[in-house]
Amino acid sequence: MPKLPLVLLAAFPLAAQDVRPAQLDHVHLTTRDAKASRDYYAKHFLPGPLKFHESAHAPASGLISAIWHIGWGASDVQAEYRRQTDLGAKYSTPPTNLAEAGPKFLYSYVEGPDRAMIELNTAADAEFRHIHLLAEDPIAAAEWYMKYFGFPTMGNRPLSRRILHLGGVEVGPTANLAIGKIYLGIFPAAWARKEYPKDWKDVPELVTTAGRVVDHIAFRVDDFDGTLARMRAAGVPILMLPRRQGDEGQQVYIEGPDKIVIELVK
């Protein structure tokens, strides 16, 4: 069964709740060698909102946490495949058609430093395009992000619990939210359990993202104090985690849906 990309198939935002939308500040990765990782991403991709901190041990990378992968676009995925392989990239999934997205749509997965999963799929440009998450309840998770961060939905339509199939595999319900020009896709953890059974052996539920190859996502909010106060009042866990290398200014770590670590940046 193919490892599907679960791509966004629509492009226009639907207004979210009356909260000024947050901005993506960065995606923070754990690595054994920060310089080597920075050099790799600079060599292989256009600049993305990435930060790195070093660990003495190899970070965990199995698909058992809420952060699935990060992704860039490619106007010609086959040509990009040739370029990447010439640069020494290791592909876990070569360019593959996703029929639901059209006969010319291709997706592929590259294994980045420390086994970070990176998707490259057909797009108008080669910019950093998306972050895909896993959730026990994708719709409830999406509603949480809309409530606290004001992210609009994609596709000019409300969230739906309808069952979705891609490549003949049940992958829904799903949710897609807009963070400016980047989209946040949220998909069922049940799909990952089925597709990656070895990762899930003896793992009963999604684990924290802290310390894993993609450690956390950081959002910049205009009303830092107000956002944090609303979260505290609602019982959102405030995490006492060590400061990551590369963190600057005022920030706090909170735990979002499915044990995802989120950094609030002022």
C-alpha positions as YAML, in Angstrom:
chain: A
units: angstrom
residues:
- id: 1
  name: MET
  ca: [0.00, 0.00, 0.00]
- id: 2
  name: PRO
  ca: [1.56, 3.36, -0.96]
- id: 3
  name: LYS
  ca: [2.61, 5.94, 1.61]
- id: 4
  name: LEU
  ca: [0.17, 8.64, 0.48]
- id: 5
  name: PRO
  ca: [0.94, 12.35, 0.60]
- id: 6
  name: LEU
  ca: [-2.58, 13.38, 1.67]
- id: 7
  name: VAL
  ca: [-2.26, 16.67, -0.17]
- id: 8
  name: LEU
  ca: [-4.44, 19.72, -0.11]
- id: 9
  name: LEU
  ca: [-6.85, 19.72, -3.03]
- id: 10
  name: ALA
  ca: [-8.35, 23.22, -2.63]
- id: 11
  name: ALA
  ca: [-6.96, 26.70, -2.39]
- id: 12
  name: PHE
  ca: [-9.12, 29.42, -0.87]
- id: 13
  name: PRO
  ca: [-9.51, 30.25, 2.83]
- id: 14
  name: LEU
  ca: [-12.76, 30.32, 4.75]
- id: 15
  name: ALA
  ca: [-12.90, 32.91, 7.53]
- id: 16
  name: ALA
  ca: [-12.13, 31.48, 10.98]
- id: 17
  name: GLN
  ca: [-13.25, 32.69, 14.37]
- id: 18
  name: ASP
  ca: [-12.70, 36.35, 15.36]
- id: 19
  name: VAL
  ca: [-9.04, 35.87, 16.29]
- id: 20
  name: ARG
  ca: [-6.26, 37.63, 14.44]
- id: 21
  name: PRO
  ca: [-4.43, 34.81, 12.63]
- id: 22
  name: ALA
  ca: [-1.07, 33.81, 14.04]
- id: 23
  name: GLN
  ca: [1.97, 33.46, 11.80]
- id: 24
  name: LEU
  ca: [4.29, 30.51, 11.47]
- id: 25
  name: ASP
  ca: [7.56, 31.55, 13.10]
- id: 26
  name: HIS
  ca: [9.52, 28.35, 12.61]
- id: 27
  name: VAL
  ca: [9.65, 24.58, 12.65]
- id: 28
  name: HIS
  ca: [12.26, 23.35, 15.13]
- id: 29
  name: LEU
  ca: [14.23, 20.20, 14.34]
- id: 30
  name: THR
  ca: [16.45, 18.07, 16.54]
- id: 31
  name: THR
  ca: [19.72, 16.96, 14.99]
- id: 32
  name: ARG
  ca: [23.04, 15.44, 15.93]
- id: 33
  name: ASP
  ca: [24.87, 18.08, 13.85]
- id: 34
  name: ALA
  ca: [23.22, 21.48, 13.44]
- id: 35
  name: LYS
  ca: [25.73, 22.81, 10.92]
- id: 36
  name: ALA
  ca: [25.48, 19.72, 8.73]
- id: 37
  name: SER
  ca: [21.68, 19.89, 8.83]
- id: 38
  name: ARG
  ca: [21.63, 23.60, 7.94]
- id: 39
  name: ASP
  ca: [24.00, 22.91, 5.06]
- id: 40
  name: TYR
  ca: [21.83, 20.02, 3.83]
- id: 41
  name: TYR
  ca: [18.61, 22.03, 3.73]
- id: 42
  name: ALA
  ca: [20.38, 25.01, 2.13]
- id: 43
  name: LYS
  ca: [21.79, 22.73, -0.56]
- id: 44
  name: HIS
  ca: [18.61, 20.80, -1.32]
- id: 45
  name: PHE
  ca: [15.72, 23.27, -0.82]
- id: 46
  name: LEU
  ca: [14.76, 26.90, -0.98]
- id: 47
  name: PRO
  ca: [14.90, 28.61, 2.44]
- id: 48
  name: GLY
  ca: [12.25, 27.40, 4.88]
- id: 49
  name: PRO
  ca: [11.25, 28.49, 8.39]
- id: 50
  name: LEU
  ca: [13.61, 26.02, 10.06]
- id: 51
  name: LYS
  ca: [15.62, 26.14, 13.27]
- id: 52
  name: PHE
  ca: [17.83, 23.42, 14.71]
- id: 53
  name: HIS
  ca: [19.15, 22.32, 18.07]
- id: 54
  name: GLU
  ca: [21.74, 19.64, 18.66]
- id: 55
  name: SER
  ca: [21.32, 16.45, 20.61]
- id: 56
  name: ALA
  ca: [24.03, 14.04, 21.70]
- id: 57
  name: HIS
  ca: [21.73, 11.20, 20.68]
- id: 58
  name: ALA
  ca: [19.92, 10.46, 17.43]
- id: 59
  name: PRO
  ca: [16.39, 11.86, 17.67]
- id: 60
  name: ALA
  ca: [13.44, 9.50, 17.35]
- id: 61
  name: SER
  ca: [11.77, 9.63, 13.94]
- id: 62
  name: GLY
  ca: [9.05, 6.97, 13.76]
- id: 63
  name: LEU
  ca: [5.60, 8.22, 12.78]
- id: 64
  name: ILE
  ca: [4.04, 8.00, 16.23]
- id: 65
  name: SER
  ca: [3.83, 11.69, 17.12]
- id: 66
  name: ALA
  ca: [1.60, 14.52, 15.94]
- id: 67
  name: ILE
  ca: [4.10, 16.00, 13.47]
- id: 68
  name: TRP
  ca: [4.17, 13.88, 10.34]
- id: 69
  name: HIS
  ca: [6.34, 15.79, 7.86]
- id: 70
  name: ILE
  ca: [7.28, 19.12, 6.28]
- id: 71
  name: GLY
  ca: [7.05, 19.79, 2.54]
- id: 72
  name: TRP
  ca: [8.28, 21.85, -0.38]
- id: 73
  name: GLY
  ca: [6.80, 22.23, -3.86]
- id: 74
  name: ALA
  ca: [8.27, 21.43, -7.27]
- id: 75
  name: SER
  ca: [6.97, 22.54, -10.66]
- id: 76
  name: ASP
  ca: [8.48, 19.38, -12.19]
- id: 77
  name: VAL
  ca: [8.71, 16.61, -9.61]
- id: 78
  name: GLN
  ca: [10.54, 14.22, -11.95]
- id: 79
  name: ALA
  ca: [13.19, 16.81, -12.74]
- id: 80
  name: GLU
  ca: [13.46, 17.60, -9.05]
- id: 81
  name: TYR
  ca: [13.89, 13.90, -8.34]
- id: 82
  name: ARG
  ca: [16.85, 13.80, -10.72]
- id: 83
  name: ARG
  ca: [18.34, 16.93, -9.19]
- id: 84
  name: GLN
  ca: [17.91, 15.67, -5.64]
- id: 85
  name: THR
  ca: [19.38, 12.25, -6.36]
- id: 86
  name: ASP
  ca: [22.34, 13.89, -8.10]
- id: 87
  name: LEU
  ca: [22.85, 15.85, -4.88]
- id: 88
  name: GLY
  ca: [22.80, 12.59, -2.93]
- id: 89
  name: ALA
  ca: [19.27, 12.72, -1.51]
- id: 90
  name: LYS
  ca: [17.77, 9.45, -0.31]
- id: 91
  name: TYR
  ca: [14.14, 8.90, -1.34]
- id: 92
  name: SER
  ca: [11.79, 6.71, 0.65]
- id: 93
  name: THR
  ca: [9.08, 7.19, -2.01]
- id: 94
  name: PRO
  ca: [10.03, 8.17, -5.60]
- id: 95
  name: PRO
  ca: [7.73, 10.40, -7.69]
- id: 96
  name: THR
  ca: [4.28, 8.80, -7.65]
- id: 97
  name: ASN
  ca: [0.99, 9.93, -9.19]
- id: 98
  name: LEU
  ca: [-1.98, 10.66, -6.98]
- id: 99
  name: ALA
  ca: [-4.95, 10.13, -9.28]
- id: 100
  name: GLU
  ca: [-7.38, 12.13, -7.15]
- id: 101
  name: ALA
  ca: [-5.27, 15.25, -7.71]
- id: 102
  name: GLY
  ca: [-5.04, 14.76, -11.48]
- id: 103
  name: PRO
  ca: [-2.90, 12.81, -13.93]
- id: 104
  name: LYS
  ca: [0.01, 15.26, -13.71]
- id: 105
  name: PHE
  ca: [0.17, 15.49, -9.93]
- id: 106
  name: LEU
  ca: [3.15, 13.73, -8.36]
- id: 107
  name: TYR
  ca: [4.37, 13.41, -4.81]
- id: 108
  name: SER
  ca: [7.54, 11.98, -3.31]
- id: 109
  name: TYR
  ca: [9.25, 11.63, 0.06]
- id: 110
  name: VAL
  ca: [12.87, 12.45, 0.81]
- id: 111
  name: GLU
  ca: [14.64, 11.23, 3.93]
- id: 112
  name: GLY
  ca: [16.35, 14.28, 5.40]
- id: 113
  name: PRO
  ca: [18.99, 14.54, 8.13]
- id: 114
  name: ASP
  ca: [18.24, 12.37, 11.16]
- id: 115
  name: ARG
  ca: [15.50, 10.68, 9.09]
- id: 116
  name: ALA
  ca: [13.25, 13.72, 8.94]
- id: 117
  name: MET
  ca: [10.45, 13.10, 6.43]
- id: 118
  name: ILE
  ca: [10.20, 15.70, 3.66]
- id: 119
  name: GLU
  ca: [7.55, 15.73, 0.97]
- id: 120
  name: LEU
  ca: [8.08, 17.16, -2.51]
- id: 121
  name: ASN
  ca: [4.95, 17.45, -4.61]
- id: 122
  name: THR
  ca: [3.69, 19.17, -7.73]
- id: 123
  name: ALA
  ca: [3.21, 22.89, -7.13]
- id: 124
  name: ALA
  ca: [3.58, 26.21, -8.90]
- id: 125
  name: ASP
  ca: [6.94, 26.87, -7.26]
- id: 126
  name: ALA
  ca: [9.65, 25.32, -5.10]
- id: 127
  name: GLU
  ca: [8.81, 27.24, -1.90]
- id: 128
  name: PHE
  ca: [8.23, 25.73, 1.53]
- id: 129
  name: ARG
  ca: [4.59, 24.69, 1.23]
- id: 130
  name: HIS
  ca: [3.15, 22.75, 4.14]
- id: 131
  name: ILE
  ca: [3.27, 20.95, 7.48]
- id: 132
  name: HIS
  ca: [1.28, 17.75, 7.89]
- id: 133
  name: LEU
  ca: [0.10, 16.57, 11.29]
- id: 134
  name: LEU
  ca: [-1.51, 13.43, 12.70]
- id: 135
  name: ALA
  ca: [-4.40, 13.55, 15.16]
- id: 136
  name: GLU
  ca: [-6.76, 11.15, 16.86]
- id: 137
  name: ASP
  ca: [-9.57, 13.52, 15.84]
- id: 138
  name: PRO
  ca: [-8.46, 15.79, 12.97]
- id: 139
  name: ILE
  ca: [-11.61, 17.91, 13.08]
- id: 140
  name: ALA
  ca: [-11.38, 18.56, 16.82]
- id: 141
  name: ALA
  ca: [-7.69, 19.38, 16.41]
- id: 142
  name: ALA
  ca: [-8.48, 21.83, 13.60]
- id: 143
  name: GLU
  ca: [-11.12, 23.52, 15.74]
- id: 144
  name: TRP
  ca: [-8.53, 23.95, 18.49]
- id: 145
  name: TYR
  ca: [-6.08, 25.68, 16.09]
- id: 146
  name: MET
  ca: [-8.88, 27.88, 14.77]
- id: 147
  name: LYS
  ca: [-9.94, 28.84, 18.30]
- id: 148
  name: TYR
  ca: [-6.53, 29.85, 19.63]
- id: 149
  name: PHE
  ca: [-4.63, 30.89, 16.50]
- id: 150
  name: GLY
  ca: [-7.39, 32.08, 14.17]
- id: 151
  name: PHE
  ca: [-6.29, 29.93, 11.23]
- id: 152
  name: PRO
  ca: [-8.90, 29.85, 8.43]
- id: 153
  name: THR
  ca: [-9.91, 26.65, 6.71]
- id: 154
  name: MET
  ca: [-8.89, 25.94, 3.13]
- id: 155
  name: GLY
  ca: [-11.25, 25.29, 0.27]
- id: 156
  name: ASN
  ca: [-13.86, 27.91, 1.07]
- id: 157
  name: ARG
  ca: [-15.87, 25.33, 2.96]
- id: 158
  name: PRO
  ca: [-16.52, 24.36, 6.57]
- id: 159
  name: LEU
  ca: [-14.84, 21.49, 8.33]
- id: 160
  name: SER
  ca: [-16.42, 18.15, 7.54]
- id: 161
  name: ARG
  ca: [-16.34, 14.69, 9.06]
- id: 162
  name: ARG
  ca: [-16.97, 12.99, 5.74]
- id: 163
  name: ILE
  ca: [-14.83, 9.97, 4.97]
- id: 164
  name: LEU
  ca: [-12.09, 10.68, 2.44]
- id: 165
  name: HIS
  ca: [-10.26, 8.19, 0.22]
- id: 166
  name: LEU
  ca: [-6.97, 8.77, -1.57]
- id: 167
  name: GLY
  ca: [-5.39, 6.09, -3.70]
- id: 168
  name: GLY
  ca: [-8.12, 3.70, -2.60]
- id: 169
  name: VAL
  ca: [-7.16, 4.12, 1.06]
- id: 170
  name: GLU
  ca: [-9.43, 5.63, 3.71]
- id: 171
  name: VAL
  ca: [-7.64, 8.71, 5.07]
- id: 172
  name: GLY
  ca: [-10.42, 10.93, 6.40]
- id: 173
  name: PRO
  ca: [-11.88, 12.89, 7.89]
- id: 174
  name: THR
  ca: [-9.15, 15.46, 7.34]
- id: 175
  name: ALA
  ca: [-8.72, 19.18, 7.91]
- id: 176
  name: ASN
  ca: [-6.64, 21.79, 6.09]
- id: 177
  name: LEU
  ca: [-5.90, 25.19, 7.56]
- id: 178
  name: ALA
  ca: [-4.11, 28.21, 6.09]
- id: 179
  name: ILE
  ca: [-1.14, 29.87, 7.79]
- id: 180
  name: GLY
  ca: [-0.62, 32.63, 5.28]
- id: 181
  name: LYS
  ca: [0.73, 30.95, 2.14]
- id: 182
  name: ILE
  ca: [1.57, 27.76, 4.03]
- id: 183
  name: TYR
  ca: [-1.04, 25.16, 4.84]
- id: 184
  name: LEU
  ca: [-1.42, 22.94, 7.86]
- id: 185
  name: GLY
  ca: [-2.89, 19.55, 6.98]
- id: 186
  name: ILE
  ca: [-4.29, 17.35, 9.78]
- id: 187
  name: PHE
  ca: [-4.90, 13.65, 9.15]
- id: 188
  name: PRO
  ca: [-6.01, 10.60, 11.15]
- id: 189
  name: ALA
  ca: [-3.52, 8.83, 13.39]
- id: 190
  name: ALA
  ca: [-5.51, 5.68, 12.57]
- id: 191
  name: TRP
  ca: [-4.11, 5.89, 9.02]
- id: 192
  name: ALA
  ca: [-0.54, 6.01, 10.33]
- id: 193
  name: ARG
  ca: [-1.15, 3.02, 12.58]
- id: 194
  name: LYS
  ca: [-2.28, 1.03, 9.55]
- id: 195
  name: GLU
  ca: [0.50, 2.21, 7.23]
- id: 196
  name: TYR
  ca: [3.40, 2.04, 9.70]
- id: 197
  name: PRO
  ca: [2.62, -0.95, 11.97]
- id: 198
  name: LYS
  ca: [6.28, -1.44, 12.95]
- id: 199
  name: ASP
  ca: [6.46, 2.10, 14.32]
- id: 200
  name: TRP
  ca: [3.31, 1.51, 16.34]
- id: 201
  name: LYS
  ca: [4.25, -1.84, 17.87]
- id: 202
  name: ASP
  ca: [3.57, -1.56, 21.62]
- id: 203
  name: VAL
  ca: [2.70, 2.17, 21.24]
- id: 204
  name: PRO
  ca: [-0.89, 2.75, 22.44]
- id: 205
  name: GLU
  ca: [-1.21, 6.46, 21.58]
- id: 206
  name: LEU
  ca: [0.53, 9.43, 19.98]
- id: 207
  name: VAL
  ca: [3.62, 10.46, 21.94]
- id: 208
  name: THR
  ca: [4.99, 13.93, 22.66]
- id: 209
  name: THR
  ca: [6.93, 15.59, 19.85]
- id: 210
  name: ALA
  ca: [9.53, 16.94, 22.33]
- id: 211
  name: GLY
  ca: [12.98, 15.60, 21.52]
- id: 212
  name: ARG
  ca: [11.90, 13.96, 18.27]
- id: 213
  name: VAL
  ca: [13.37, 14.86, 14.88]
- id: 214
  name: VAL
  ca: [10.70, 17.55, 14.45]
- id: 215
  name: ASP
  ca: [10.56, 18.83, 18.00]
- id: 216
  name: HIS
  ca: [7.95, 21.56, 17.76]
- id: 217
  name: ILE
  ca: [6.21, 24.25, 15.72]
- id: 218
  name: ALA
  ca: [6.38, 27.91, 16.74]
- id: 219
  name: PHE
  ca: [3.62, 30.44, 16.09]
- id: 220
  name: ARG
  ca: [4.00, 34.21, 16.46]
- id: 221
  name: VAL
  ca: [0.95, 35.81, 18.01]
- id: 222
  name: ASP
  ca: [0.10, 39.51, 18.24]
- id: 223
  name: ASP
  ca: [-1.65, 39.19, 21.60]
- id: 224
  name: PHE
  ca: [0.89, 37.01, 23.38]
- id: 225
  name: ASP
  ca: [-0.35, 37.69, 26.92]
- id: 226
  name: GLY
  ca: [-4.02, 37.38, 25.96]
- id: 227
  name: THR
  ca: [-3.48, 34.15, 24.03]
- id: 228
  name: LEU
  ca: [-1.54, 32.61, 26.91]
- id: 229
  name: ALA
  ca: [-4.18, 33.75, 29.42]
- id: 230
  name: ARG
  ca: [-6.98, 32.15, 27.39]
- id: 231
  name: MET
  ca: [-5.01, 28.93, 27.17]
- id: 232
  name: ARG
  ca: [-4.30, 28.87, 30.90]
- id: 233
  name: ALA
  ca: [-7.96, 29.51, 31.70]
- id: 234
  name: ALA
  ca: [-8.98, 26.64, 29.42]
- id: 235
  name: GLY
  ca: [-6.48, 24.25, 30.99]
- id: 236
  name: VAL
  ca: [-4.08, 24.02, 28.04]
- id: 237
  name: PRO
  ca: [-0.89, 22.47, 29.48]
- id: 238
  name: ILE
  ca: [2.06, 24.84, 29.89]
- id: 239
  name: LEU
  ca: [5.24, 22.82, 29.45]
- id: 240
  name: MET
  ca: [8.43, 23.18, 31.46]
- id: 241
  name: LEU
  ca: [10.89, 22.25, 28.72]
- id: 242
  name: PRO
  ca: [14.53, 23.29, 28.39]
- id: 243
  name: ARG
  ca: [15.16, 26.27, 26.14]
- id: 244
  name: ARG
  ca: [16.06, 25.10, 22.64]
- id: 245
  name: GLN
  ca: [19.12, 26.42, 20.83]
- id: 246
  name: GLY
  ca: [17.96, 29.10, 18.43]
- id: 247
  name: ASP
  ca: [15.01, 30.26, 20.53]
- id: 248
  name: GLU
  ca: [15.09, 34.03, 20.91]
- id: 249
  name: GLY
  ca: [13.00, 36.64, 22.68]
- id: 250
  name: GLN
  ca: [9.95, 35.89, 24.80]
- id: 251
  name: GLN
  ca: [8.36, 32.50, 24.31]
- id: 252
  name: VAL
  ca: [6.60, 29.73, 26.15]
- id: 253
  name: TYR
  ca: [5.95, 26.09, 25.29]
- id: 254
  name: ILE
  ca: [2.43, 24.72, 25.44]
- id: 255
  name: GLU
  ca: [0.98, 21.30, 24.61]
- id: 256
  name: GLY
  ca: [-1.53, 21.31, 21.79]
- id: 257
  name: PRO
  ca: [-3.74, 18.48, 20.52]
- id: 258
  name: ASP
  ca: [-2.23, 15.00, 20.55]
- id: 259
  name: LYS
  ca: [0.80, 16.03, 22.62]
- id: 260
  name: ILE
  ca: [2.25, 18.35, 20.00]
- id: 261
  name: VAL
  ca: [4.70, 20.88, 21.44]
- id: 262
  name: ILE
  ca: [3.92, 24.43, 20.29]
- id: 263
  name: GLU
  ca: [6.06, 27.44, 21.02]
- id: 264
  name: LEU
  ca: [4.26, 30.76, 21.42]
- id: 265
  name: VAL
  ca: [6.48, 33.60, 20.26]
- id: 266
  name: LYS
  ca: [5.83, 37.24, 21.16]
...
